[in-house]
């Protein structure tokens, strides 16, 4: 059964990859002017991305889990991404790694989130079109964070 499903999906591979690339482009356009979000950067040697997820990194002052929760409420699938390898249960049990052993890796792990592909929604259908535009025509940067919520105003 799995092989049959895989064979059908392989026949649609180009179509699926093109849709994912289009959605990644939409995310990139909508997130480009939000200073608290670092979109993915592709290495020049990258030949093609599968874009099975669109991984972003939030500025240190942004509460990634709160952003993911609010995006989920808006119908945009988002999940924390990248639990550092040394904090995986096996590594902790086998080698005794603890939080704090690799602070840079842990910081990056706390700030990463995957916005899942929802290509059936079409242009603007990622839900990110809800971000209010800046009067100058770009997305509004966050000057201050609301103390009760760490979601940037530009994603509210």
N, C-alpha and C positions, 0 to 999 in steps of 0.2 A: 504494500500500500504506500509506504513512504517513497519507494523508488518511483512509483507511478506519479505521485504528487510532484516529486522532484523533476521528473521528466517534463511534465506540463509547465512547471515554473521555469525551467531552462528555456523552453520555447518562448517565454515572455520576458526573458532576462533583460533585453535591451529596453523594452517598454517600462519595466519596473525600475531599472536604474535611471532612466530619463525622468520618470516622475519624482523619484527621490531627489535627484539633482535639482529639479525645478523647485521642490519644496525647500531644500537647503538654500537656494537662491532667495526665496521669499523670506525665510528666517533672517538671512544675512542682511537683506535690504531693511527689514523692520528693526533689527537690533543694531545696525551700524552706528547710529548716533546716540546710543545710550552708553554714557561713559562707565557705568557700573557693570557692564557686561562685556566680557571678552569673547568674541565669537571664535570658532575654530580657525586655525591658520594652516594652510596646506603647504607642505614643503614643495619647492620647485620641482623636485624629482617625482612627485606624485603623478601617476599616470591617470588614475581614475579612482574616485571614492565611491563606496557603496552607499554611504549615508544611511545606514540602518538606524542610526540615531544622530541627532545634531547636538553635540556636546558643547556647552558654554561654561565659562568660569565667571563667577561673580566677584566683585570687589570685596575685600575683607570685611567691610562694614555691612554688607548685605547678608541677611539670613536666608541662605539657600533653601532651607526646608520650608520656610514661610512662603517664599516665592513659588516653590513647587506646589504647595498646598493651594495657593490662590490661583495658580494656573490651572490646576486640576478642577477647581470650582468653576472656572470659566470654560471648561471642556477642552483644555489643552493638556494632553498627557505629558507629564514631566516627572522625572525621578532623580533622586540623588545618584551621582555616578562616581565610580572609582573609589572603592574602599581600598586603601593602600594594602599592598600584598602582605607586608609584615604584620598587619592587623587582622588578616584572615584567620579564622579559628585554628586551622591546622598549624599555621606558622607560630601563632601564640602558644599553642599547646606543645608543639615539637621543639621550638627554639627559644621560647620564653620572651619573644618580643613584647614590648609594652608601648602604650601611647607615650609619646615624647622621644622615642628612640630616633625617629626620623622626622623632625618637625616641619621641614619644607614639604616633604611628601604628604604629611598629614594635613598641612594647611591647604595644599592643592586639592586633596581629597574632600575636605570640608566645603570647598567652594565650587566644585564641579556639579553640573546637572545635565541630564540628557532630556532634550525635548524630542519626544518620539514622533516619528513620521506619521502624518495624517493627510496623505496626498489626495484623498478623495474629496477634500473640501474645496479644492481649486484655489485660484489666486486670492490671497487675503484670507483664505479659509483656515489658516493656522490659528486664528483667534488673535493673533498679534496685531491685527488691524485696529483693535480697540485702544491702542496706545494713542493718547491725545497728541496732536501735532503742536509743535512750537510755533509761535506767531511768525517766525522767520521761515517756516516751511520744513524744519527738521524736528526730530523728536526732542522733547524737553529733557535736559539733564536734570538730575536730582540735586538740588541745592542743599536740602535738608532731608533727613530721613524722619518719618513719623515715628515717634517713640513707641507706639503700640504696634507698629507693623514695619517690617524691613523691606517691603515691596517698593521698589522705585515708583514714584508717581507716574512715570512714563509707561509703566506696565499695569497700572491700576485700572 
